[in-house]
Amino acid sequence: MLKNTEDCLIINPCAHHEKMFLFHGGQAARETVRDMVKKLIQRYLPDPKTITENRYLAFLGKALHNPNLWHLNRRSVASAFFVGVFTAFIPIPFQMVVAATLAVIFRCNLPLSVALVWITNPLTMPAIFYFTYNVGCYILQVPVSETSFELTIHGIGVELVRVWKPLFVGSIVTGIVSGALCYILIRLYWRWHVTHNWQQRRNRKRPPRSSD
């Protein structure tokens, strides 16, 4: 086992150059992988012009032009997942406006935050909000309503007076837990993906060792 760089230079004069090659090659590989991840995410994001020119977001003014809101990196993407998923679980109108506002506050990726609110849509909304309603009933220790009703936008408006408290409590708790879980998973996956691809590229570019 080599103890220091001096031993390395004495025993193997090429070791220093090999390390420098691996360092620069690894750095280039990490940048390439980051670009691949960014392109993959950007493919499914709404167009920036569509967001900045949205009349419902006009109140945010110049804040929409903050460069931090459009960057794609591990922190901004993970934070955007938390914001988008959390907002998606809240049974309120104009979820996209809320997600955009939170993205400005937390300085995370704005298009991704807005896109993720569509987790709740006309197809998934009844099941998701009925689940969060049950979670709220469990937390507040109140019985689940035996009256059959549809948790659509119209159904929520009709039953809101009776079910609003367990529905909102369950939605907020579920949103926080789901958002936090997504935040952690995205950071772990991003790190693993970059490290895994960098390791593969480093192994391919490693100069072959001469046999004695």
C-alpha atoms as a printed R data frame, in Angstrom:
    type eleno elety resid chain resno       x      y       z
1   ATOM     1    CA   MET     A     1   0.000  0.000   0.000
2   ATOM     2    CA   LEU     A     2   1.462  3.371  -0.982
3   ATOM     3    CA   LYS     A     3   1.655  5.820   1.890
4   ATOM     4    CA   ASN     A     4   2.173  9.134   0.089
5   ATOM     5    CA   THR     A     5   2.771 10.793  -3.252
6   ATOM     6    CA   GLU     A     6   6.521 10.553  -2.904
7   ATOM     7    CA   ASP     A     7   6.311  6.743  -2.690
8   ATOM     8    CA   CYS     A     8   4.004  6.838  -5.676
9   ATOM     9    CA   LEU     A     9   6.473  8.867  -7.725
10  ATOM    10    CA   ILE     A    10   9.418  6.648  -6.800
11  ATOM    11    CA   ILE     A    11   7.708  3.317  -7.399
12  ATOM    12    CA   ASN     A    12   5.544  4.307 -10.362
13  ATOM    13    CA   PRO     A    13   6.485  7.533 -12.181
14  ATOM    14    CA   CYS     A    14   3.338  7.330 -14.348
15  ATOM    15    CA   ALA     A    15   0.953  7.140 -11.424
16  ATOM    16    CA   HIS     A    16   0.701 10.909 -11.035
17  ATOM    17    CA   HIS     A    17  -0.175 11.387 -14.701
18  ATOM    18    CA   GLU     A    18  -2.687  8.559 -14.500
19  ATOM    19    CA   LYS     A    19  -4.383 10.236 -11.547
20  ATOM    20    CA   MET     A    20  -4.509 13.544 -13.399
21  ATOM    21    CA   PHE     A    21  -6.007 11.785 -16.407
22  ATOM    22    CA   LEU     A    22  -8.665 10.148 -14.249
23  ATOM    23    CA   PHE     A    23  -9.442 13.414 -12.488
24  ATOM    24    CA   HIS     A    24 -10.018 15.396 -15.663
25  ATOM    25    CA   GLY     A    25 -11.740 12.485 -17.352
26  ATOM    26    CA   GLY     A    26 -14.000 11.958 -14.348
27  ATOM    27    CA   GLN     A    27 -14.855 15.638 -14.221
28  ATOM    28    CA   ALA     A    28 -15.791 15.630 -17.899
29  ATOM    29    CA   ALA     A    29 -17.851 12.469 -17.371
30  ATOM    30    CA   ARG     A    30 -19.770 14.030 -14.493
31  ATOM    31    CA   GLU     A    31 -20.542 17.083 -16.624
32  ATOM    32    CA   THR     A    32 -21.723 14.855 -19.481
33  ATOM    33    CA   VAL     A    33 -24.015 12.871 -17.191
34  ATOM    34    CA   ARG     A    34 -25.442 16.056 -15.679
35  ATOM    35    CA   ASP     A    35 -26.213 17.326 -19.186
36  ATOM    36    CA   MET     A    36 -27.968 14.047 -20.020
37  ATOM    37    CA   VAL     A    37 -30.102 14.246 -16.888
38  ATOM    38    CA   LYS     A    38 -30.991 17.871 -17.600
39  ATOM    39    CA   LYS     A    39 -32.015 17.137 -21.190
40  ATOM    40    CA   LEU     A    40 -34.171 14.229 -20.037
41  ATOM    41    CA   ILE     A    41 -36.023 16.408 -17.520
42  ATOM    42    CA   GLN     A    42 -36.358 19.398 -19.857
43  ATOM    43    CA   ARG     A    43 -38.046 17.213 -22.446
44  ATOM    44    CA   TYR     A    44 -41.147 16.929 -20.249
45  ATOM    45    CA   LEU     A    45 -41.248 20.450 -18.801
46  ATOM    46    CA   PRO     A    46 -43.577 23.234 -19.945
47  ATOM    47    CA   ASP     A    47 -42.109 25.921 -22.158
48  ATOM    48    CA   PRO     A    48 -40.589 28.803 -20.112
49  ATOM    49    CA   LYS     A    49 -42.348 31.396 -22.275
50  ATOM    50    CA   THR     A    50 -45.708 29.797 -21.465
51  ATOM    51    CA   ILE     A    51 -45.021 30.240 -17.758
52  ATOM    52    CA   THR     A    52 -43.580 33.771 -17.800
53  ATOM    53    CA   GLU     A    53 -46.451 35.041 -19.966
54  ATOM    54    CA   ASN     A    54 -49.176 33.345 -17.912
55  ATOM    55    CA   ARG     A    55 -51.552 36.074 -16.747
56  ATOM    56    CA   TYR     A    56 -52.217 34.298 -13.454
57  ATOM    57    CA   LEU     A    57 -48.528 34.555 -12.592
58  ATOM    58    CA   ALA     A    58 -48.171 38.227 -13.526
59  ATOM    59    CA   PHE     A    59 -48.246 39.206  -9.850
60  ATOM    60    CA   LEU     A    60 -44.831 37.561  -9.401
61  ATOM    61    CA   GLY     A    61 -43.362 40.173 -11.736
62  ATOM    62    CA   LYS     A    62 -39.577 40.220 -12.097
63  ATOM    63    CA   ALA     A    63 -39.220 37.310  -9.683
64  ATOM    64    CA   LEU     A    64 -40.066 34.977 -12.573
65  ATOM    65    CA   HIS     A    65 -36.836 35.996 -14.292
66  ATOM    66    CA   ASN     A    66 -34.617 34.855 -11.433
67  ATOM    67    CA   PRO     A    67 -32.079 32.468 -13.038
68  ATOM    68    CA   ASN     A    68 -32.297 30.155 -10.012
69  ATOM    69    CA   LEU     A    69 -35.860 29.272 -11.007
70  ATOM    70    CA   TRP     A    70 -34.732 27.769 -14.307
71  ATOM    71    CA   HIS     A    71 -31.593 25.859 -13.282
72  ATOM    72    CA   LEU     A    72 -31.596 22.080 -13.253
73  ATOM    73    CA   ASN     A    73 -29.368 20.654 -10.564
74  ATOM    74    CA   ARG     A    74 -29.779 18.188  -7.740
75  ATOM    75    CA   ARG     A    75 -31.001 20.738  -5.201
76  ATOM    76    CA   SER     A    76 -33.366 22.622  -7.505
77  ATOM    77    CA   VAL     A    77 -34.932 19.444  -8.914
78  ATOM    78    CA   ALA     A    78 -35.340 17.783  -5.512
79  ATOM    79    CA   SER     A    79 -36.863 20.949  -4.035
80  ATOM    80    CA   ALA     A    80 -39.182 21.274  -7.033
81  ATOM    81    CA   PHE     A    81 -40.421 17.734  -6.432
82  ATOM    82    CA   PHE     A    82 -41.222 18.637  -2.840
83  ATOM    83    CA   VAL     A    83 -43.067 21.814  -3.871
84  ATOM    84    CA   GLY     A    84 -44.956 20.211  -6.760
85  ATOM    85    CA   VAL     A    85 -45.961 17.022  -4.966
86  ATOM    86    CA   PHE     A    86 -46.957 18.881  -1.795
87  ATOM    87    CA   THR     A    87 -49.127 21.318  -3.758
88  ATOM    88    CA   ALA     A    88 -50.695 18.520  -5.791
89  ATOM    89    CA   PHE     A    89 -52.094 16.970  -2.615
90  ATOM    90    CA   ILE     A    90 -53.767 20.182  -1.421
91  ATOM    91    CA   PRO     A    91 -57.451 20.332  -2.538
92  ATOM    92    CA   ILE     A    92 -57.502 23.950  -3.665
93  ATOM    93    CA   PRO     A    93 -58.047 25.699  -7.004
94  ATOM    94    CA   PHE     A    94 -55.171 27.327  -8.884
95  ATOM    95    CA   GLN     A    95 -52.625 24.780  -7.707
96  ATOM    96    CA   MET     A    96 -50.229 25.912 -10.437
97  ATOM    97    CA   VAL     A    97 -50.225 29.450  -9.045
98  ATOM    98    CA   VAL     A    98 -49.500 28.143  -5.538
99  ATOM    99    CA   ALA     A    99 -46.697 25.895  -6.829
100 ATOM   100    CA   ALA     A   100 -45.151 28.782  -8.786
101 ATOM   101    CA   THR     A   101 -45.261 31.030  -5.727
102 ATOM   102    CA   LEU     A   102 -43.601 28.385  -3.549
103 ATOM   103    CA   ALA     A   103 -40.969 27.802  -6.236
104 ATOM   104    CA   VAL     A   104 -40.111 31.512  -6.146
105 ATOM   105    CA   ILE     A   105 -39.916 31.454  -2.333
106 ATOM   106    CA   PHE     A   106 -37.731 28.338  -2.161
107 ATOM   107    CA   ARG     A   107 -35.795 29.183  -5.370
108 ATOM   108    CA   CYS     A   108 -36.303 25.788  -6.949
109 ATOM   109    CA   ASN     A   109 -37.022 24.843 -10.552
110 ATOM   110    CA   LEU     A   110 -40.233 26.625 -11.531
111 ATOM   111    CA   PRO     A   111 -41.358 24.604 -14.592
112 ATOM   112    CA   LEU     A   112 -40.935 21.302 -12.767
113 ATOM   113    CA   SER     A   113 -42.812 22.576  -9.690
114 ATOM   114    CA   VAL     A   114 -45.726 23.654 -11.873
115 ATOM   115    CA   ALA     A   115 -45.771 20.474 -13.973
116 ATOM   116    CA   LEU     A   116 -45.923 18.165 -10.947
117 ATOM   117    CA   VAL     A   117 -49.227 19.565  -9.691
118 ATOM   118    CA   TRP     A   118 -50.852 17.574 -12.491
119 ATOM   119    CA   ILE     A   119 -50.358 14.479 -10.369
120 ATOM   120    CA   THR     A   120 -53.876 15.361  -9.280
121 ATOM   121    CA   ASN     A   121 -56.067 15.599 -12.353
122 ATOM   122    CA   PRO     A   122 -59.676 14.708 -13.156
123 ATOM   123    CA   LEU     A   123 -58.719 11.019 -13.338
124 ATOM   124    CA   THR     A   124 -56.666 10.746 -10.144
125 ATOM   125    CA   MET     A   125 -58.344 13.410  -8.005
126 ATOM   126    CA   PRO     A   126 -61.217 11.305  -6.582
127 ATOM   127    CA   ALA     A   127 -58.939  8.482  -5.412
128 ATOM   128    CA   ILE     A   128 -56.201 10.769  -4.051
129 ATOM   129    CA   PHE     A   129 -58.487 13.085  -2.122
130 ATOM   130    CA   TYR     A   130 -60.579 10.229  -0.770
131 ATOM   131    CA   PHE     A   131 -57.365  8.694   0.530
132 ATOM   132    CA   THR     A   132 -56.234 11.960   2.142
133 ATOM   133    CA   TYR     A   133 -59.720 12.357   3.639
134 ATOM   134    CA   ASN     A   134 -59.353  8.953   5.290
135 ATOM   135    CA   VAL     A   135 -55.897  9.921   6.545
136 ATOM   136    CA   GLY     A   136 -57.380 13.064   8.076
137 ATOM   137    CA   CYS     A   137 -60.175 11.098   9.744
138 ATOM   138    CA   TYR     A   138 -57.592  8.753  11.237
139 ATOM   139    CA   ILE     A   139 -55.441 11.609  12.525
140 ATOM   140    CA   LEU     A   140 -58.396 13.512  14.018
141 ATOM   141    CA   GLN     A   141 -60.025 10.311  15.279
142 ATOM   142    CA   VAL     A   142 -63.334 11.044  13.585
143 ATOM   143    CA   PRO     A   143 -65.462  8.493  11.731
144 ATOM   144    CA   VAL     A   144 -65.339  8.353   7.966
145 ATOM   145    CA   SER     A   145 -68.565  9.655   6.475
146 ATOM   146    CA   GLU     A   146 -70.919  6.852   5.524
147 ATOM   147    CA   THR     A   147 -72.554  9.029   2.899
148 ATOM   148    CA   SER     A   148 -71.322  8.146  -0.541
149 ATOM   149    CA   PHE     A   149 -70.084 11.176  -2.450
150 ATOM   150    CA   GLU     A   150 -67.631 11.943  -5.219
151 ATOM   151    CA   LEU     A   151 -64.525 13.887  -4.339
152 ATOM   152    CA   THR     A   152 -64.510 15.863  -7.568
153 ATOM   153    CA   ILE     A   153 -64.343 19.657  -7.659
154 ATOM   154    CA   HIS     A   154 -68.153 19.783  -7.583
155 ATOM   155    CA   GLY     A   155 -68.387 17.119  -4.908
156 ATOM   156    CA   ILE     A   156 -65.867 18.884  -2.694
157 ATOM   157    CA   GLY     A   157 -67.821 22.125  -3.028
158 ATOM   158    CA   VAL     A   158 -71.021 20.438  -1.889
159 ATOM   159    CA   GLU     A   159 -69.506 18.464   1.000
160 ATOM   160    CA   LEU     A   160 -66.791 20.915   2.048
161 ATOM   161    CA   VAL     A   161 -68.625 22.222   5.105
162 ATOM   162    CA   ARG     A   162 -68.876 18.706   6.510
163 ATOM   163    CA   VAL     A   163 -65.565 17.141   5.496
164 ATOM   164    CA   TRP     A   164 -63.185 20.090   5.089
165 ATOM   165    CA   LYS     A   165 -61.260 19.592   8.308
166 ATOM   166    CA   PRO     A   166 -60.226 15.922   7.921
167 ATOM   167    CA   LEU     A   167 -59.763 16.467   4.184
168 ATOM   168    CA   PHE     A   168 -57.357 19.371   4.594
169 ATOM   169    CA   VAL     A   169 -55.503 17.871   7.561
170 ATOM   170    CA   GLY     A   170 -55.038 14.596   5.700
171 ATOM   171    CA   SER     A   171 -54.039 16.379   2.502
172 ATOM   172    CA   ILE     A   172 -51.430 18.561   4.203
173 ATOM   173    CA   VAL     A   173 -49.906 15.651   6.130
174 ATOM   174    CA   THR     A   174 -49.891 13.409   3.052
175 ATOM   175    CA   GLY     A   175 -48.463 16.218   0.933
176 ATOM   176    CA   ILE     A   176 -45.613 16.904   3.367
177 ATOM   177    CA   VAL     A   177 -44.734 13.230   3.761
178 ATOM   178    CA   SER     A   178 -44.957 12.502   0.024
179 ATOM   179    CA   GLY     A   179 -43.033 15.656  -0.889
180 ATOM   180    CA   ALA     A   180 -40.284 14.941   1.636
181 ATOM   181    CA   LEU     A   181 -40.000 11.347   0.425
182 ATOM   182    CA   CYS     A   182 -39.696 12.508  -3.189
183 ATOM   183    CA   TYR     A   183 -37.096 15.094  -2.162
184 ATOM   184    CA   ILE     A   184 -34.927 12.457  -0.491
185 ATOM   185    CA   LEU     A   185 -35.344  9.911  -3.282
186 ATOM   186    CA   ILE     A   186 -34.497 12.413  -6.014
187 ATOM   187    CA   ARG     A   187 -31.318 13.514  -4.249
188 ATOM   188    CA   LEU     A   188 -30.259  9.901  -3.672
189 ATOM   189    CA   TYR     A   189 -31.114  8.834  -7.222
190 ATOM   190    CA   TRP     A   190 -29.366 11.864  -8.755
191 ATOM   191    CA   ARG     A   191 -26.221 11.144  -6.760
192 ATOM   192    CA   TRP     A   192 -26.319  7.433  -7.594
193 ATOM   193    CA   HIS     A   193 -26.959  8.058 -11.292
194 ATOM   194    CA   VAL     A   194 -24.087 10.519 -11.648
195 ATOM   195    CA   THR     A   195 -21.689  8.362  -9.621
196 ATOM   196    CA   HIS     A   196 -22.659  5.183 -11.473
197 ATOM   197    CA   ASN     A   197 -22.197  6.707 -14.925
198 ATOM   198    CA   TRP     A   198 -18.975  8.420 -13.908
199 ATOM   199    CA   GLN     A   199 -17.608  5.110 -12.612
200 ATOM   200    CA   GLN     A   200 -18.512  3.354 -15.848
201 ATOM   201    CA   ARG     A   201 -16.870  6.018 -17.994
202 ATOM   202    CA   ARG     A   202 -13.778  6.037 -15.764
203 ATOM   203    CA   ASN     A   203 -13.426  2.266 -16.107
204 ATOM   204    CA   ARG     A   204 -13.682  2.542 -19.887
205 ATOM   205    CA   LYS     A   205 -11.127  5.353 -20.074
206 ATOM   206    CA   ARG     A   206  -8.662  3.905 -17.558
207 ATOM   207    CA   PRO     A   207  -5.352  3.365 -19.371
208 ATOM   208    CA   PRO     A   208  -4.474 -0.339 -19.577
209 ATOM   209    CA   ARG     A   209  -1.773 -1.355 -17.147
210 ATOM   210    CA   SER     A   210   1.329 -2.889 -18.637
211 ATOM   211    CA   SER     A   211   1.967 -6.440 -17.516
212 ATOM   212    CA   ASP     A   212   5.343 -7.344 -16.044
